[in-house]
Amino acid sequence: MAFSLPALPYSTNALAGQKMCQETLELHHGKHHNAYVTALNGLIESKGLAGKSLEQICAEAGKAGADGAPVLNQAGQHYNHILFWQVMSPSGGGDKLPARLAAKIDQDLGGLAQFKEAFKQAGVTQFGSGWAWLVIGTDGKLKVTKTANGANPISTGEGTPILGADVWEHAYYLDFRNVRPDYLGNFLNNLVDWSVVDSLLASGGLKSGQSA
């Protein structure tokens, strides 16, 4: 078996009205994400990854520290992007959340407004490349966190992500130039499919279904 690039759940021009243009999606999905998949497949034999799930590889690479970085750089980015594409929608955005997700955010994070501010700040303050996350923590509570480069909450042991925003420049440069706060605000207000996030909350997080 080998890892594969999943198709987008919408056309490459479907998010243009929400300020994620067709060229961004073509480059980000078709070039960047595809490159991570290709590189990860090239590591399967030499790194002893055969038979392991994508999630297992991320966790093991994270525990290995610097020795695991070559694998995590690719496996983490593959997992991260699978989630990223799923949590956006042409009909996304708004402040009307499914009742279960809204109640959990109220309980654990102090409400939607406070969550959005914390999530945006996580992304803005991530120096260089990385990700902002909404995570089901190991204690079952929701929390906001961030990771550098290709790492994710699975690799750091913080829990399982149910929402992630890519803050590498290729995610937003064509649409927002270098104004990362505007990109993150637009992501939360116009792109996130809260019904998908709610489903991931109910199921305990994304199961990639991919293995080496």
Buried (B, 14 or more C-beta within 10 A) or exposed (E): EEBEBBEBBBEBBBBBEBBBBBEBBEBBBEEBBBEBBEBBBEBBEEBEBEEBBBBBBBBBBBEBEEEBBBBBBBBBBBBBBBBBBBBBBBEBBEEEBBEEBBEBBBEBBEEBEEBBBBBBBBBBEBEEBBBBBBBBBEEEEBBBBBBEBBBBBBBBEBBBBBBBBBBBBBBBBBBBEEEBEBBBBBBBBBBBBBBBBBBBBEEEBBEBEBBB
